[in-house]
Amino acid sequence: MAKKTKMEFEESTGNVFADLGFPNPEKELLKAHLTLEIYKIIKERGLTQAQAGKILGVKQPHVSALMNARAGSFSVEKLMDFLTRLDRDVEIIVRPKSKGPGKVSVVLR
């Protein structure tokens, strides 16, 4: 019988980028959410990467990077531009913080 070992773990902050010590974890999480939404739209429409590239105004290798969750080279602004090119409205709301430090969040509908 195998000996059981005690497992140690840390509770997540809710942001994997913060947990892993990335600089600007809120920005990285925002980019991840936006990239996922772009991925979903391209998949739902059944677009090839070349077709998506024409719509987004980028070359196919850049679409490949997006589809493989490698959006690091794209700014948040560029990702929002991609969403508008994919016929989505992007809304930014600024309001007083509820508690703790200010934060950035994404609400997908």
Secondary structure, DSSP 4 states (H G I P E B T S, - for coil): -PPP---------S-HHHHTT-SSHHHHHHHHHHHHHHHHHHHHHT--HHHHHHHHTS-HHHHHHHHTT--TTS-HHHHHHHHHHTT----------SSSS--------
